[in-house]
Amino acid sequence: MTPRTEPCKIGNWFGKPYFHFSDYLRDTYRCRVLKLPINANLSCPNRGAMNSGCIFCSEDGSASPGIGGRTSIPEQMESARKNFKRIDAGTRFIAYFQAYTNTYAPPAQLKRLYDQAVRQRDVIGLMIGTRPDCLPDQTLDLIASYQKDGFELWLEIGMQTIHDKSLEFLRRGHSSSATMNAVERAVRKNIPVCVHLILGITGEDWKEMMDTADALSQMPVRGVKFHHLHVIQGTQLEKLFRAGEVKPLSQREYVSILCDFIERLPSSILIHRLMGDREESTLVAPRWSLNKGTVIKAIEDEFARRGTFQGFLYNEGRGSIDG
């Protein structure tokens, strides 16, 4: 299955000013499709004795709350099912390897892990989160082998930004060119790619964030996950925040920048996530992100106020244009 590619207009097939992944899933499979997060305990090549990893990443490696790596993959998936408030008989699931770097192991080991997940009941998809510098060709070949009709396969790559100075600030340990290379190699193998982006990185101005939007609009990606720069307890970013060296975006700033960004994206790119989130107990700042529903409403209200939508500033063949 591939995302729709018709021009975006106000009111897509679910009435939103942007094309959201959850709406695409419901439209494609005609049922509720939920993600079951998995921690495969694969760690990350950016962590080690001389490097504590990305400055925004906590010790749990972005694992979902309540999902630990100490239990088996089937147990984690069953636990995740029970955490959903509503599951009907027709609900289907995507096995989501979320925590840490989920290609950081030999292909044979990865195959055992992925196979365990996709064999669980009612699983119709596989989603794998990783870094651009941890995708050798053998691993991409393995991931591509799961591609088949009626199966929802996604490779999530942490892009964050196109600016190397920002990647250095985040201590990502890779360049923007590494991301471009990984995306191109994955797409050549017909693997649908979703990239993660961070808006509000310290040192980036509005134009630089829009430069990332313009670059993304020309990349062969099928999805994007947006995150605002948020400070998690116990991270290197928290130290910088406490020292006054980091100032997260306000809700109003984030909503405005996000809408500017989405206006520049073609309708063929699905929006998997509009903002980052974190449980209250470990979130340091900004606290406005605890009210996710309020923020999403503010985003849709801003599009309505502007009378714009995803693709409004995008021209087929030329990429985005100045508004």
Secondary structure, 3 states (H helix, E strand, C coil): CCCCCCCCCCCCCCCCCCCEHHHHHHHHHCCCEEEEEECCCCCCCCEECCEECCCCCCCCCCCCCCCCCCCCHHHHHHHHHHHCCCCCCCCEEEEEECCCCCCCCCHHHHHHHHHHHHCCCCEEEEEEEECCCCCCHHHHHHHHCCCCCCCEEEEEEEEECCCHHHHHHCCCCCCHHHHHHHHHHHHHCCCCEEEEEEECCCCCCHHHHHHHHHHHHCCCCCEEEEEECCEECCCHHHHHHHCCCCCCCCHHHHHHHHHHHHHCCCCCCEEEECCCCCCCCCEEECHHHHCHHHHHHHHHHHHHHHCCCCCCCEECCCEECCC
